[in-house]
Amino acid sequence: PNPCGIYGRYYFPYYPDASRFIQCDQTGVFWIRKCAPGTIFDPKIEVCNYPPVVVETGKK
């Protein structure tokens, strides 16, 4: 399902691959993006970060 536009947010985790995330634009179009090597998506701050810093949050 497309999460864009529902929550007023532009970045979402991409489960089950923590090294990827969903990026939305203002029209509801989305892309699956890849984090830089060695990083995973941190849903708390909505950017890619190093794994020891990212605290696992439950799936939405």
C-alpha positions, -999 to +999 in steps of 0.1 A: +000+000+000+010+036-007+016+055+026+020+088+009-005+115+018-021+097+046+000+109+075+014+142+062+049+127+063+074+121+035+097+094+047+087+059+059+105+027+068+106+000+042+100-033+058+116-059+059+148-041+046+161-016+071+187-003+046+159+011+024+131+036+030+101+051+012+103+087+001+071+105-009+065+137-029+037+162-024+015+145-051+016+111-034+042+095-057+067+074-039+101+059-044+120+032-026+154+047-018+186+030-005+206+043+025+243+048+021+264+017+027+267+008+064+236+027+074+199+019+080+168+040+081+160+056+114+123+062+116+126+084+147+145+111+129+136+101+093+171+098+080+196+070+075+219+065+105+245+040+117+229+008+132+242+012+168+224+046+169+191+034+155+166+020+181+143-006+167+107+006+166+077-017+159+062-019+124+034+004+118 
